[in-house]
Amino acid sequence: MQNGYFRLVNQNDGSGFGVALYQPQGGGEKINVDELAEYLDGIKVGYERVKLEMLIMTEKDGYYRLGTGQCPTIPETYHLTVSQDGMIATARFIPPSESGERITFDDFYKDLRYRNITYGINVEALQTHFQSDNDYCTDIVIARGKEPVQGEDARIEYNFNTELHRRPAQREDGSVDYFHMTTINHCRKGEELARIIPENPGENGYDVYGQAIKPREVKHATLKFGRNIELSEDKHVIRSMVDGHVTLVDDKVFVSDVYEVKNVDVSTGNLEFDGSIEISGNVVENFEVKAGGNVIINGLVEGARIIAGGNIIIAKGMNGMGKGYLKAGGDVIVKFLENVRVVTGGYVETEAILHSRVSAGGEVHVDGRKGIIVGGYVQAGTRVSAKVIGASMGSSTIIEVGVNPLIKTQYNNMQKKITDHTKTIKNAEVILMNFKDKMKKGLPYNESQIKYMKSVAKLVEEKTAELEQMNQYMEKLRNMMEIQKQAEVVVNDELHPGTTIIIGETSKTIQTSYRYCKFVKERGEVCMAAL
């Protein structure tokens, strides 16, 4: 492929000179009339642009007479451009006149060095041009920079199961076996728990001027851990110092033996432990149990508060007396729930929920002999299933699925924070604007006032950066809050009228009894479907 080009030449009979027009070959570009006009204007030679345009439009080589006498002696010239990002340098050569001289490779190369273009020079393309007689009026990439090689952030590999959401086995008679479960990660002394895979910093790139272009900054990683864990000399590996169990809570690794007590009452007071707690008896009213890992209670819980970073397992159920509270980072597995507030990031497994408020990030399963939900408000991220929901006469029952309640709470809190930050920034910007206006008017300021304005400017900068991060996190939460297509309420026996079902932002109050069915969201409405 060859672009069309032009050259000043003598007329064959020696009576004058003109410009020879050479048509493109192999699909090349036609002569640029603006480029030709600029060239002729530069050597101060008159011409008629319309005639030039007519000749260029023909499909044959042409000639346009410019004047009498000998053709001016004009050497080969070129236009050199560099892209705005400094990554590509392009040369466009204009041929010499018939009596003019060509540029040499060495002279051109010296000019590149004079312009500080030193990196990625395309010697092969330049040699091709200087060895050719018709490689003109063409953009030739004569130097190309190198893009940086982006690195990789450091990451942590955990050598244990970090998400334990295992359901208990169901016996043949329909009851749930709450004891034969493997919900704890056991570890041995000296066992490797986690390892940092170091970051890869990447490689510098370079523009055509030889200036380094750094890759994006990669993130480092730090192992976070509690007691009974040792860190290797290079700080890349952690190992257990004891035989026990390991849990991951808020990106922090905990290893501990299970703390065992008989009952939680006046003899023990409130309990708080980094690891897991196992209670062989009961937890009585008004006491609190807090654990970084799991809480396992083999007896009954009354109006108490149980908070766990991992799972909560209550073998004989809980009567919250209107003040009981369960909060788990993992799952809640309990015989029954009555007058209890439950908040969990995982699922809830029980045989009955009576007049309670339950919020689960995952699913709520109410199975076993009774499998009943009566009264209260039950929320789940994806699914609520029960044998019986509601009652023929009694308190209203509300079931909500489709949005993770924990994420919804985070979203609402973040929304308030963004509003507060935006208000702070606007107020500070008004102060800065007034200060700048007074400065322009020449009003004097003392050192204390200037110091205060600098602190206000710094506040705006910090709050703006925080606001940007908040908006990014808000967008993630918004995406996570989108209605899950598989969200459903499953009735394995009977659904009583008076029950309200909410899926996402759509709700429906049931007016008649339904059996063996499920409810999903279709075409913007809560609809009943067969199992």
PANUMI-833499 format. One record per residue (C-alpha): residue number from 1; residue in three letters; y, z, x. Coordinates in Angstrom, 2 decimals. Layout:
REM PANUMI-833499
> zati|tiza|Y|Z|X
> NUM|Ala|Y|Z|X
...
//
This chain:
REM PANUMI-833499
> zati|tiza|Y|Z|X
> 1|Met|0.00|0.00|0.00
> 2|Gln|3.46|-0.92|1.28
> 3|Asn|6.85|-0.24|-0.26
> 4|Gly|9.45|-2.96|-0.55
> 5|Tyr|12.11|-2.85|2.17
> 6|Phe|15.13|-4.75|3.52
> 7|Arg|16.44|-5.86|6.93
> 8|Leu|19.68|-7.44|8.22
> 9|Val|18.88|-10.87|9.74
> 10|Asn|20.66|-14.01|10.99
> 11|Gln|20.64|-17.06|8.75
> 12|Asn|18.16|-19.72|9.96
> 13|Asp|20.88|-22.35|10.63
> 14|Gly|23.06|-19.83|12.50
> 15|Ser|25.91|-20.15|10.00
> 16|Gly|25.95|-16.49|9.06
> 17|Phe|23.83|-13.45|8.31
> 18|Gly|22.43|-11.61|5.33
> 19|Val|19.83|-9.15|4.13
> 20|Ala|16.17|-10.14|3.83
> 21|Leu|14.37|-8.53|0.89
> 22|Tyr|10.63|-7.93|1.23
> 23|Gln|8.69|-7.23|-1.94
> 24|Pro|6.16|-4.33|-2.10
> 25|Gln|2.49|-4.91|-1.43
> 26|Gly|-0.60|-3.27|-2.96
> 27|Gly|1.24|-1.38|-5.71
> 28|Gly|4.04|0.00|-3.53
> 29|Glu|7.52|0.86|-4.82
> 30|Lys|10.22|-1.77|-5.26
> 31|Ile|13.32|-1.72|-3.07
> 32|Asn|15.67|1.08|-4.11
> 33|Val|18.94|-0.69|-4.89
> 34|Asp|20.89|2.55|-4.46
> 35|Glu|19.42|2.99|-0.98
> 36|Leu|20.31|-0.61|-0.07
> 37|Ala|23.85|-0.25|-1.45
> 38|Glu|24.35|2.98|0.52
> 39|Tyr|23.18|1.21|3.69
> 40|Leu|25.54|-1.75|3.24
> 41|Asp|28.44|0.53|2.38
> 42|Gly|27.73|2.47|5.56
> 43|Ile|28.09|-0.62|7.78
> 44|Lys|31.13|-1.77|5.72
> 45|Val|29.69|-5.08|4.51
> 46|Gly|30.72|-6.47|1.12
> 47|Tyr|28.19|-7.50|-1.54
> 48|Glu|27.69|-8.04|-5.26
> 49|Arg|25.39|-5.38|-6.59
> 50|Val|24.34|-7.36|-9.67
> 51|Lys|23.06|-10.25|-7.54
> 52|Leu|21.16|-7.83|-5.31
> 53|Glu|19.55|-6.26|-8.37
> 54|Met|18.53|-9.70|-9.70
> 55|Leu|16.89|-10.64|-6.38
> 56|Ile|15.05|-7.30|-6.19
> 57|Met|13.70|-7.80|-9.73
> 58|Thr|11.95|-11.06|-8.77
> 59|Glu|8.36|-11.00|-7.59
> 60|Lys|9.06|-12.93|-4.37
> 61|Asp|10.70|-12.13|-1.03
> 62|Gly|14.38|-13.05|-1.04
> 63|Tyr|17.52|-13.44|1.01
> 64|Tyr|21.12|-12.50|0.20
> 65|Arg|23.94|-13.93|2.33
> 66|Leu|26.48|-11.34|3.40
> 67|Gly|28.89|-13.11|5.77
> 68|Thr|29.56|-15.50|8.63
> 69|Gly|29.00|-14.98|12.30
> 70|Gln|26.24|-13.05|14.04
> 71|Cys|24.24|-10.29|12.38
> 72|Pro|25.60|-6.84|13.35
> 73|Thr|23.49|-4.94|15.89
> 74|Ile|22.28|-1.82|14.09
> 75|Pro|19.44|0.38|15.38
> 76|Glu|16.66|1.82|13.26
> 77|Thr|17.85|4.87|11.30
> 78|Tyr|16.19|7.48|9.13
> 79|His|16.85|10.21|6.58
> 80|Leu|15.15|13.56|7.24
> 81|Thr|14.72|16.08|4.41
> 82|Val|13.05|19.49|4.27
> 83|Ser|11.84|21.02|1.00
> 84|Gln|13.66|24.09|-0.27
> 85|Asp|10.74|26.36|0.68
> 86|Gly|10.62|24.88|4.18
> 87|Met|6.99|23.80|3.77
> 88|Ile|7.34|19.98|3.88
> 89|Ala|9.53|17.77|6.10
> 90|Thr|9.86|14.12|5.06
> 91|Ala|11.34|11.16|6.96
> 92|Arg|12.38|7.83|5.41
> 93|Phe|12.99|5.10|8.02
> 94|Ile|15.45|2.20|7.58
> 95|Pro|14.58|-0.86|9.72
> 96|Pro|16.88|-2.03|12.55
> 97|Ser|18.81|-5.28|12.15
> 98|Glu|17.36|-8.40|13.74
> 99|Ser|19.13|-7.65|17.01
> 100|Gly|18.89|-3.83|16.71
> 101|Glu|16.52|-1.49|18.55
> 102|Arg|13.74|0.68|17.14
> 103|Ile|13.62|4.42|17.59
> 104|Thr|10.96|5.58|20.04
> 105|Phe|8.41|8.25|19.26
> 106|Asp|9.83|10.46|22.03
> 107|Asp|13.42|10.20|20.77
> 108|Phe|12.34|11.07|17.22
> 109|Tyr|10.21|13.98|18.44
> 110|Lys|13.19|15.33|20.45
> 111|Asp|15.33|15.14|17.30
> 112|Leu|12.74|17.17|15.38
> 113|Arg|12.85|19.89|18.04
> 114|Tyr|16.66|19.79|17.93
> 115|Arg|16.42|20.49|14.19
> 116|Asn|13.94|23.34|14.95
> 117|Ile|11.07|21.54|13.18
> 118|Thr|8.17|22.61|15.38
> 119|Tyr|5.19|23.49|13.18
> 120|Gly|2.61|21.23|11.53
> 121|Ile|4.04|17.96|12.86
> 122|Asn|1.99|14.99|11.66
> 123|Val|1.68|13.10|14.94
> 124|Glu|-0.80|10.62|13.47
> 125|Ala|1.57|9.57|10.66
> 126|Leu|4.44|9.16|13.14
> 127|Gln|2.34|7.07|15.52
> 128|Thr|1.27|4.86|12.62
> 129|His|4.91|4.26|11.73
> 130|Phe|6.06|3.46|15.26
> 131|Gln|3.15|1.05|15.73
> 132|Ser|3.95|-0.77|12.47
> 133|Asp|6.56|-3.45|11.79
> 134|Asn|6.91|-2.93|8.05
> 135|Asp|6.45|0.79|7.39
> 136|Tyr|9.99|1.26|6.02
> 137|Cys|11.77|2.68|2.97
> 138|Thr|8.79|4.97|2.49
> 139|Asp|8.72|8.79|2.36
> 140|Ile|6.52|9.89|5.24
> 141|Val|5.45|13.53|5.46
> 142|Ile|6.08|14.18|9.15
> 143|Ala|5.50|17.96|9.11
> 144|Arg|3.73|20.34|6.75
> 145|Gly|3.69|24.13|6.81
> 146|Lys|0.68|26.34|6.25
> 147|Glu|0.39|28.52|3.15
> 148|Pro|-0.51|32.15|3.84
> 149|Val|-4.09|33.22|3.16
> 150|Gln|-3.88|35.99|0.58
> 151|Gly|-5.81|39.16|1.33
> 152|Glu|-7.88|41.39|-0.91
> 153|Asp|-7.14|44.91|-2.10
> 154|Ala|-9.36|47.72|-0.94
> 155|Arg|-11.87|48.93|-3.52
> 156|Ile|-14.23|51.85|-3.98
> 157|Glu|-17.94|51.44|-4.60
> 158|Tyr|-19.56|54.40|-6.34
> 159|Asn|-23.26|55.02|-5.77
> 160|Phe|-23.82|56.70|-9.12
> 161|Asn|-23.43|55.83|-12.77
> 162|Thr|-19.74|56.30|-13.60
> 163|Glu|-20.10|55.61|-17.34
> 164|Leu|-22.76|57.69|-19.00
> 165|His|-22.87|56.91|-22.73
> 166|Arg|-26.55|57.40|-23.48
> 167|Arg|-27.72|58.13|-27.00
> 168|Pro|-30.31|60.83|-27.70
> 169|Ala|-33.80|59.95|-28.87
> 170|Gln|-34.66|60.11|-32.56
> 171|Arg|-37.84|61.87|-33.65
> 172|Glu|-40.36|60.40|-36.10
> 173|Asp|-39.11|62.68|-38.90
> 174|Gly|-35.57|61.30|-38.54
> 175|Ser|-34.06|64.28|-36.71
> 176|Val|-32.31|63.84|-33.38
> 177|Asp|-33.69|65.25|-30.12
> 178|Tyr|-30.59|66.65|-28.35
> 179|Phe|-32.44|68.04|-25.34
> 180|His|-34.43|65.19|-23.80
> 181|Met|-31.54|63.14|-22.43
> 182|Thr|-30.55|62.05|-18.94
> 183|Thr|-26.78|62.38|-19.17
> 184|Ile|-26.18|64.04|-15.80
> 185|Asn|-26.04|62.27|-12.40
> 186|His|-28.12|64.39|-10.07
> 187|Cys|-27.39|64.23|-6.33
> 188|Arg|-28.92|65.62|-3.15
> 189|Lys|-27.33|67.20|-0.11
> 190|Gly|-26.18|64.50|2.34
> 191|Glu|-26.36|61.74|-0.27
> 192|Glu|-23.64|59.08|-0.05
> 193|Leu|-21.58|59.19|-3.24
> 194|Ala|-18.87|56.58|-2.67
> 195|Arg|-17.59|54.21|-0.04
> 196|Ile|-14.29|52.40|0.51
> 197|Ile|-14.56|48.66|1.05
> 198|Pro|-11.46|48.19|3.27
> 199|Glu|-8.66|45.87|2.37
> 200|Asn|-8.40|42.39|3.88
> 201|Pro|-4.77|41.87|4.99
> 202|Gly|-5.00|38.05|4.84
> 203|Glu|-3.31|35.66|7.28
> 204|Asn|0.28|34.64|7.89
> 205|Gly|1.41|31.18|6.88
> 206|Tyr|4.18|29.19|8.59
> 207|Asp|6.91|26.85|7.45
> 208|Val|7.85|23.71|9.38
> 209|Tyr|10.38|25.75|11.39
> 210|Gly|7.58|27.94|12.67
> 211|Gln|8.78|30.94|10.68
> 212|Ala|5.95|33.25|9.60
> 213|Ile|5.26|33.65|5.85
> 214|Lys|3.49|36.90|5.16
> 215|Pro|0.79|37.16|2.48
> 216|Arg|1.28|39.58|-0.40
> 217|Glu|0.93|43.23|0.46
> 218|Val|-2.57|44.48|-0.25
> 219|Lys|-3.38|47.84|-1.78
> 220|His|-5.10|50.58|0.14
> 221|Ala|-7.68|52.92|-1.39
> 222|Thr|-8.16|56.64|-0.99
> 223|Leu|-11.24|58.62|-1.91
> 224|Lys|-10.39|61.48|-4.26
> 225|Phe|-12.85|64.32|-4.52
> 226|Gly|-13.29|68.00|-5.21
> 227|Arg|-15.32|70.75|-3.60
> 228|Asn|-18.85|70.43|-2.16
> 229|Ile|-18.09|66.96|-0.79
> 230|Glu|-17.52|65.97|2.84
> 231|Leu|-15.46|63.03|4.11
> 232|Ser|-16.62|60.88|7.03
> 233|Glu|-14.54|60.66|10.23
> 234|Asp|-13.26|57.21|9.35
> 235|Lys|-12.37|58.51|5.84
> 236|His|-14.31|55.68|4.22
> 237|Val|-17.39|57.55|2.94
> 238|Ile|-17.95|60.77|0.98
> 239|Arg|-21.27|62.65|0.82
> 240|Ser|-22.53|65.58|-1.20
> 241|Met|-22.77|68.89|0.63
> 242|Val|-25.08|70.47|-1.97
> 243|Asp|-27.88|69.65|-4.37
> 244|Gly|-26.23|69.36|-7.76
> 245|His|-24.71|66.75|-10.05
> 246|Val|-21.88|64.27|-9.59
> 247|Thr|-19.27|63.11|-12.10
> 248|Leu|-16.21|60.87|-11.98
> 249|Val|-13.16|62.20|-13.84
> 250|Asp|-9.80|60.39|-13.59
> 251|Asp|-10.97|58.56|-10.45
> 252|Lys|-11.88|61.86|-8.77
> 253|Val|-15.46|62.66|-7.74
> 254|Phe|-16.84|66.13|-8.48
> 255|Val|-20.08|67.67|-7.23
> 256|Ser|-21.21|71.09|-8.33
> 257|Asp|-24.11|73.15|-9.50
> 258|Val|-24.18|73.77|-13.23
> 259|Tyr|-22.47|77.03|-14.16
> 260|Glu|-24.81|78.88|-16.53
> 261|Val|-23.97|81.67|-18.99
> 262|Lys|-25.75|83.18|-21.99
> 263|Asn|-22.88|83.36|-24.51
> 264|Val|-19.14|82.83|-24.43
> 265|Asp|-17.62|85.91|-25.99
> 266|Val|-15.80|89.09|-25.00
> 267|Ser|-18.24|89.64|-22.15
> 268|Thr|-17.18|86.43|-20.39
> 269|Gly|-13.73|85.58|-21.65
> 270|Asn|-12.62|81.96|-21.50
> 271|Leu|-14.48|79.72|-19.05
> 272|Glu|-13.03|77.06|-16.75
> 273|Phe|-15.14|75.26|-14.15
> 274|Asp|-14.73|72.08|-12.06
> 275|Gly|-18.33|71.04|-12.61
> 276|Ser|-20.58|71.31|-15.66
> 277|Ile|-21.23|74.37|-17.81
> 278|Glu|-24.46|75.17|-19.63
> 279|Ile|-24.43|77.89|-22.30
> 280|Ser|-27.85|79.02|-23.48
> 281|Gly|-26.47|80.83|-26.55
> 282|Asn|-23.32|80.57|-28.67
> 283|Val|-19.56|80.19|-28.31
> 284|Val|-17.75|82.53|-30.67
> 285|Glu|-14.45|82.12|-32.47
> 286|Asn|-11.16|81.82|-30.56
> 287|Phe|-12.68|81.34|-27.09
> 288|Glu|-12.15|78.32|-24.88
> 289|Val|-14.50|76.48|-22.52
> 290|Lys|-13.09|73.91|-20.07
> 291|Ala|-15.23|71.89|-17.63
> 292|Gly|-14.55|69.02|-15.26
> 293|Gly|-18.05|67.70|-16.00
> 294|Asn|-20.33|68.23|-19.01
> 295|Val|-20.52|71.16|-21.44
> 296|Ile|-24.02|71.83|-22.82
> 297|Ile|-24.36|74.49|-25.53
> 298|Asn|-27.85|75.28|-26.77
> 299|Gly|-26.63|77.45|-29.64
> 300|Leu|-23.86|77.36|-32.25
> 301|Val|-20.08|76.99|-31.81
> 302|Glu|-17.64|78.64|-34.18
> 303|Gly|-13.84|78.21|-34.25
> 304|Ala|-13.54|77.64|-30.49
> 305|Arg|-12.05|75.03|-28.14
> 306|Ile|-14.40|73.00|-25.93
> 307|Ile|-12.85|70.60|-23.40
> 308|Ala|-14.95|68.49|-21.00
> 309|Gly|-14.24|65.72|-18.54
> 310|Gly|-17.74|64.42|-19.27
> 311|Asn|-19.97|64.91|-22.32
> 312|Ile|-20.16|67.74|-24.89
> 313|Ile|-23.63|68.55|-26.27
> 314|Ile|-24.02|71.23|-28.98
> 315|Ala|-27.61|71.68|-30.11
> 316|Lys|-27.03|73.74|-33.28
> 317|Gly|-23.73|72.31|-34.47
> 318|Met|-20.16|73.56|-34.90
> 319|Asn|-18.21|75.17|-37.71
> 320|Gly|-14.62|74.91|-36.54
> 321|Met|-13.17|77.08|-39.33
> 322|Gly|-10.17|74.74|-39.41
> 323|Lys|-9.19|75.52|-35.81
> 324|Gly|-12.16|74.33|-33.77
> 325|Tyr|-11.46|71.61|-31.24
> 326|Leu|-13.66|69.34|-29.12
> 327|Lys|-12.24|67.00|-26.47
> 328|Ala|-14.50|64.94|-24.18
> 329|Gly|-13.92|62.22|-21.62
> 330|Gly|-17.46|61.04|-22.35
> 331|Asp|-19.52|61.49|-25.51
> 332|Val|-19.92|64.23|-28.15
> 333|Ile|-23.47|64.94|-29.32
> 334|Val|-23.74|67.72|-31.89
> 335|Lys|-26.06|68.80|-34.72
> 336|Phe|-23.23|68.89|-37.29
> 337|Leu|-19.43|69.08|-37.44
> 338|Glu|-17.59|71.08|-40.10
> 339|Asn|-13.81|71.64|-40.19
> 340|Val|-13.45|70.45|-36.58
> 341|Arg|-10.95|68.28|-34.69
> 342|Val|-12.81|65.96|-32.27
> 343|Val|-11.30|63.64|-29.66
> 344|Thr|-13.57|61.66|-27.33
> 345|Gly|-13.36|58.62|-25.12
> 346|Gly|-17.01|57.75|-25.78
> 347|Tyr|-19.16|57.94|-28.89
> 348|Val|-19.98|60.72|-31.40
> 349|Glu|-23.61|61.38|-32.41
> 350|Thr|-24.29|63.88|-35.22
> 351|Glu|-26.22|64.48|-38.43
> 352|Ala|-23.20|65.43|-40.58
> 353|Ile|-19.39|65.37|-40.51
> 354|Leu|-17.83|67.62|-43.10
> 355|His|-14.07|67.83|-43.68
> 356|Ser|-13.29|67.08|-40.03
> 357|Arg|-10.92|64.80|-38.14
> 358|Val|-12.85|62.74|-35.58
> 359|Ser|-11.40|60.21|-33.09
> 360|Ala|-13.84|58.28|-30.88
> 361|Gly|-13.03|55.54|-28.40
> 362|Gly|-16.48|54.02|-28.94
> 363|Glu|-18.71|54.48|-32.00
> 364|Val|-19.52|57.25|-34.49
> 365|His|-23.18|57.55|-35.49
> 366|Val|-24.09|59.94|-38.33
> 367|Asp|-27.87|59.76|-38.58
> 368|Gly|-30.78|62.17|-38.97
> 369|Arg|-31.98|63.74|-42.21
> 370|Lys|-28.59|64.03|-43.90
> 371|Gly|-26.46|61.43|-42.14
> 372|Ile|-23.42|62.27|-44.27
> 373|Ile|-19.64|61.98|-43.86
> 374|Val|-17.67|63.89|-46.49
> 375|Gly|-13.89|64.44|-46.47
> 376|Gly|-11.56|64.24|-43.51
> 377|Tyr|-10.60|61.31|-41.29
> 378|Val|-13.09|59.55|-38.97
> 379|Gln|-11.74|57.01|-36.44
> 380|Ala|-13.77|54.85|-34.05
> 381|Gly|-12.93|52.00|-31.71
> 382|Thr|-15.70|49.71|-32.88
> 383|Arg|-18.16|51.15|-35.40
> 384|Val|-18.87|53.99|-37.85
> 385|Ser|-22.39|54.20|-39.28
> 386|Ala|-23.80|56.81|-41.68
> 387|Lys|-26.36|57.17|-44.44
> 388|Val|-23.86|58.54|-46.96
> 389|Ile|-20.06|58.31|-46.89
> 390|Gly|-17.89|60.21|-49.36
> 391|Ala|-18.97|62.22|-52.40
> 392|Ser|-19.05|61.61|-56.14
> 393|Met|-16.60|64.47|-56.57
> 394|Gly|-14.61|66.06|-53.76
> 395|Ser|-12.03|65.50|-51.06
> 396|Ser|-11.01|61.97|-50.12
> 397|Thr|-12.74|60.45|-47.10
> 398|Ile|-11.00|58.02|-44.72
> 399|Ile|-12.89|55.84|-42.24
> 400|Glu|-10.94|53.78|-39.66
> 401|Val|-12.32|51.29|-37.10
> 402|Gly|-10.99|48.44|-35.01
> 403|Val|-8.47|50.16|-32.75
> 404|Asn|-9.31|52.69|-30.05
> 405|Pro|-7.45|55.83|-31.23
> 406|Leu|-6.87|57.03|-27.67
> 407|Ile|-5.29|53.71|-26.69
> 408|Lys|-3.21|53.79|-29.88
> 409|Thr|-1.86|57.22|-28.91
> 410|Gln|-1.08|55.98|-25.38
> 411|Tyr|0.70|52.95|-26.86
> 412|Asn|2.90|55.11|-29.10
> 413|Asn|3.74|57.47|-26.21
> 414|Met|4.54|54.56|-23.88
> 415|Gln|6.74|53.00|-26.54
> 416|Lys|8.82|56.19|-26.66
> 417|Lys|9.07|56.34|-22.85
> 418|Ile|10.29|52.73|-22.69
> 419|Thr|12.95|53.49|-25.30
> 420|Asp|14.12|56.53|-23.32
> 421|His|14.19|54.60|-20.00
> 422|Thr|16.11|51.70|-21.57
> 423|Lys|18.70|54.09|-22.98
> 424|Thr|19.10|55.83|-19.59
> 425|Ile|19.58|52.48|-17.79
> 426|Lys|22.17|51.25|-20.30
> 427|Asn|24.19|54.47|-20.06
> 428|Ala|24.11|54.36|-16.25
> 429|Glu|25.12|50.68|-16.20
> 430|Val|28.18|51.48|-18.35
> 431|Ile|29.22|54.12|-15.80
> 432|Leu|28.77|51.66|-12.92
> 433|Met|30.70|48.93|-14.73
> 434|Asn|33.64|51.24|-15.37
> 435|Phe|33.58|52.28|-11.71
> 436|Lys|33.63|48.65|-10.51
> 437|Asp|36.48|47.77|-12.88
> 438|Lys|38.58|50.62|-11.55
> 439|Met|37.73|49.64|-7.96
> 440|Lys|39.01|46.10|-8.64
> 441|Lys|42.26|47.58|-9.93
> 442|Gly|42.67|49.45|-6.66
> 443|Leu|42.26|52.92|-8.05
> 444|Pro|41.33|55.41|-5.28
> 445|Tyr|38.04|57.35|-5.24
> 446|Asn|37.19|60.37|-3.16
> 447|Glu|33.98|60.76|-1.16
> 448|Ser|32.31|62.90|-3.84
> 449|Gln|32.93|60.30|-6.55
> 450|Ile|31.58|57.48|-4.36
> 451|Lys|28.49|59.56|-3.58
> 452|Tyr|27.95|60.11|-7.29
> 453|Met|28.23|56.37|-8.01
> 454|Lys|25.66|55.63|-5.33
> 455|Ser|23.28|58.08|-6.97
> 456|Val|23.86|56.37|-10.34
> 457|Ala|23.14|52.96|-8.77
> 458|Lys|19.95|54.34|-7.24
> 459|Leu|18.95|55.78|-10.62
> 460|Val|19.38|52.35|-12.26
> 461|Glu|17.25|50.75|-9.54
> 462|Glu|14.47|53.33|-9.85
> 463|Lys|14.44|53.38|-13.65
> 464|Thr|14.46|49.55|-13.79
> 465|Ala|11.43|49.41|-11.49
> 466|Glu|9.67|52.04|-13.59
> 467|Leu|10.57|50.16|-16.78
> 468|Glu|9.02|46.96|-15.42
> 469|Gln|5.78|48.81|-14.67
> 470|Met|5.85|50.42|-18.11
> 471|Asn|6.31|47.05|-19.82
> 472|Gln|3.36|45.62|-17.88
> 473|Tyr|1.21|48.61|-18.90
> 474|Met|2.49|48.29|-22.48
> 475|Glu|1.32|44.67|-22.54
> 476|Lys|-2.14|45.74|-21.35
> 477|Leu|-2.30|48.38|-24.10
> 478|Arg|-1.13|45.83|-26.65
> 479|Asn|-3.93|43.46|-25.65
> 480|Met|-6.44|46.31|-25.75
> 481|Met|-5.24|47.25|-29.24
> 482|Glu|-6.05|43.83|-30.70
> 483|Ile|-8.50|44.09|-33.57
> 484|Gln|-12.05|43.92|-32.31
> 485|Lys|-13.98|41.22|-34.14
> 486|Gln|-17.16|43.30|-34.27
> 487|Ala|-15.46|46.36|-35.80
> 488|Glu|-17.46|47.52|-38.82
> 489|Val|-18.38|50.40|-41.13
> 490|Val|-22.11|50.55|-41.84
> 491|Val|-23.59|52.35|-44.87
> 492|Asn|-27.33|52.93|-44.53
> 493|Asp|-27.69|54.46|-48.00
> 494|Glu|-24.70|55.04|-50.32
> 495|Leu|-20.89|54.75|-50.18
> 496|His|-19.09|56.74|-52.86
> 497|Pro|-15.91|55.62|-54.65
> 498|Gly|-12.65|57.20|-53.50
> 499|Thr|-13.44|56.47|-49.85
> 500|Thr|-10.74|54.55|-47.94
> 501|Ile|-11.84|52.10|-45.24
> 502|Ile|-9.30|50.92|-42.66
> 503|Ile|-10.07|48.07|-40.25
> 504|Gly|-7.17|47.43|-37.88
> 505|Glu|-4.05|47.32|-40.04
> 506|Thr|-5.88|46.51|-43.28
> 507|Ser|-7.19|49.13|-45.68
> 508|Lys|-9.22|49.26|-48.87
> 509|Thr|-9.94|52.14|-51.23
> 510|Ile|-13.42|51.87|-52.68
> 511|Gln|-13.48|51.87|-56.49
> 512|Thr|-17.22|51.71|-57.11
> 513|Ser|-20.42|52.84|-55.45
> 514|Tyr|-22.12|50.60|-52.84
> 515|Arg|-25.56|50.86|-51.23
> 516|Tyr|-27.09|49.49|-48.04
> 517|Cys|-24.11|47.44|-46.87
> 518|Lys|-21.42|47.17|-44.25
> 519|Phe|-17.68|46.52|-44.31
> 520|Val|-15.92|44.08|-41.96
> 521|Lys|-12.56|42.35|-41.77
> 522|Glu|-12.53|38.72|-42.89
> 523|Arg|-9.49|36.55|-43.60
> 524|Gly|-7.20|39.54|-43.35
> 525|Glu|-9.08|41.67|-45.87
> 526|Val|-11.69|44.42|-45.78
> 527|Cys|-14.84|42.82|-47.21
> 528|Met|-18.32|44.07|-48.07
> 529|Ala|-21.33|42.34|-46.52
> 530|Ala|-25.06|42.90|-46.77
> 531|Leu|-26.91|44.62|-43.95
//
